[in-house]
Amino acid sequence: MTDNLKVEYLFDKSQTIAHDLLVSGTYAWEIIPKIGDFILELGPSLPKDEYDQIGDNIWIAKSAKVAPSASISGPTIIGKDAEIRHCAFIRGNAIVGEGAVVGNSTELKNVILFNKVQVPHYNYVGDSILGYKAHMGAGSITSNVKSDKTLVSINCAGEKIPTHLKKLGALIGDYAEIGCNAVLNPGSVIGRNSSVYPLTMVRGYIPENSICKRTDLIVTKE
């Protein structure tokens, strides 16, 4: 089952500017601590006719739309045609993919949003990776620190897999849909093309092509 947690099983690596970073690890959580350094290396090499450098280590595509009320700290890259809406809070170590939407009062920290990701309303996304066209409903969040502050493990098919990370939010596969006000507990993994019902508390691994109605009720999509 651990193969299901590998980068290539969750994500189409061609759908992000962070392709070279993603191929540097076998499992998706291994990428999380490397995001900031990768941005600092990639940012200065971005084409100056396509990206503007704004402030310290912030690169924003000329075609992106950024609301004046948004707060953005570096290192951050915002891709082509992305939309950063009113009062979005980007705290740094963030890659926002092409055509992605970061919405009203959404907070990002140490994340990769693949192309066409939508986190459009009151979302918290920290220490996480969201795959191509993944979508988080209003108010859904990734919880990234355990209440007892111990290291995060991933529960997968009855096995606890150590990540050796104190902070790890969610790894959300391509096309996944997260319902409104769902809470993804630290170390949650949502497989490709899976859906999570609104108000659901998720813990551990949800297989691809599944519907998570609640933690103990996961069914295969027809």
PyMOL commands that set and color helices and strands:
alter all, ss='L'
color gray80, all
select helices_A, chain A and resi 2-5+7-10+13-15+19-22+28-45
alter helices_A, ss='H'
color red, helices_A
select strands_A, chain A and resi 51-53+58-61+65-66+71-72+76-78+83-84+89-90+94-96+101-104+107-113+118-121+124-130+135-136+141-142+152-156+159-165+170-172+177-178+183-184+188-190+195-196+201-202+205-206+210-214+217-220
alter strands_A, ss='S'
color yellow, strands_A
deselect
rebuild
show_as cartoon
